[in-house]
Amino acid sequence: MNSEFKKIAVIGSGTMGSGIALVLARAGIDVNIVDVEQKFLDLGVQSIENFLNSRIRKGKMNDQEVNILKKKIHPFLKLEDATRDIQLVIEAITEDEKSKKQLFEELEIHCDDQVIFATNTSAIKISELATATKRPDKFVGMHFFNPPALMNLVEVIRGDKTSDITIESIISLCKFLEKTPVLSKEAPGFIVNRLLWVFLNESYKLLENGIAERDHIDKAIKLGLNHPMGPFELSDYIGLDVVLEIGEYIKNQLGEQYEPASLLRKMVNDGKLGKKSGSGFYNY
Ligand SMILES: NC(=O)c1ccc[n+]([C@@H]2O[C@H](COP(=O)([O-])OP(=O)(O)OC[C@H]3O[C@@H](n4cnc5c(N)ncnc54)[C@H](O)[C@@H]3O)[C@@H](O)[C@H]2O)c1
């Protein structure tokens, strides 16, 4: 199987950008990865190396495979250089509409007309981001899940003006990457985060209203619904600030019934963000 995408620019080398770059390189695609500062770029490349080293340790990859893969990843600080000869941009910068629009305006200047623009945004409207470009037909959402190297799903999001050809190309790419694409129109939270928010937020309310204890809720969901993690374990893993951001966005777009539980707000205010801060619903 061949991919029409030989070289792809991934913008943002954080959690998602570095993970997406790894997935692309693993499939043999050249990746130009971009960040605003050398230290962020280094962190992104380091996290890819850490993942690859752990694959070697587990006997899942050998040195030669890892070396071939590493050569597929090319770090850049300038968009102008990173966008040369590419067929696709995957944007994975900070979740901020203004910054993303500004970036797409710049990309519009540097990229050839046929280049497809994909955004990994978790919630921002695809059509709104596309207004920063002159190619809304070639603008699409490509929502990977964390960590991209291990999570199989990609939500492919159609904006108002996204063409069928663009959707088909992106679906083929997902399959080439051995991911499973699902299609959604643009709506706050798409499929997974919309349902995830309601599920997590109701769990917080069960806890704060004293209906059940943390461990009982987590256990109930793992055994009763066959989820690998309970809602509190999952919240800590995602980061409570990220969960709150998703919830705020969905509430602002869809109405008061999506209002975040006060327990979640309090924990974020207190700096209890989950695994990354050392404590959340659990201590680490
Ligand atoms: N973290 C998740 O679980 C997750 C899952 C799915 C989608 N997303 C989405 O992916 C995107 C990235 O999230 P993340 O968690 O990787 O964030 P992150 O903070 O880990 O990384 C963002 C990176 O983008 C860089 N950046 C910011 N502005 C830039 C610019 N103009 N040009 C180049 N680089 C720039 C930052 O320096 C940083 O390294 C967001 O839109 C987020 O909503 C996140």
The ligand as an ORCA input file, in Angstrom:
! r2SCAN-3c Opt
* xyz 0 1
  N      -3.183     16.197     25.026
  C      -4.207     15.476     24.589
  O      -4.631     14.512     25.213
  C      -4.860     15.842     23.274
  C      -5.616     14.858     22.606
  C      -6.165     15.171     21.353
  C      -5.998     16.440     20.820
  N      -5.282     17.382     21.507
  C      -5.092     18.686     20.876
  O      -3.801     18.695     20.284
  C      -3.272     20.024     20.307
  C      -1.944     20.014     21.016
  O      -2.120     19.564     22.317
  P      -0.896     19.046     23.198
  O      -1.489     18.355     24.369
  O       0.088     18.342     22.340
  O      -0.282     20.444     23.675
  P       1.188     20.719     24.230
  O       1.076     21.930     25.074
  O       1.809     19.483     24.796
  O       2.029     21.085     22.910
  C       1.788     22.208     22.129
  C       3.105     22.578     21.476
  O       2.831     23.563     20.455
  C       3.881     24.514     20.496
  N       3.413     25.726     19.832
  C       2.574     26.689     20.311
  N       2.374     27.631     19.366
  C       3.094     27.263     18.279
  C       3.288     27.818     16.985
  N       2.697     28.944     16.621
  N       4.101     27.159     16.121
  C       4.723     26.010     16.477
  N       4.559     25.427     17.681
  C       3.763     26.042     18.567
  C       4.202     24.680     21.969
  O       5.484     25.249     22.155
  C       4.111     23.221     22.448
  O       5.351     22.557     22.349
  C      -4.345     20.888     20.963
  O      -5.143     21.461     19.978
  C      -5.124     19.872     21.795
  O      -6.450     20.304     22.017
  C      -4.696     17.107     22.718
*
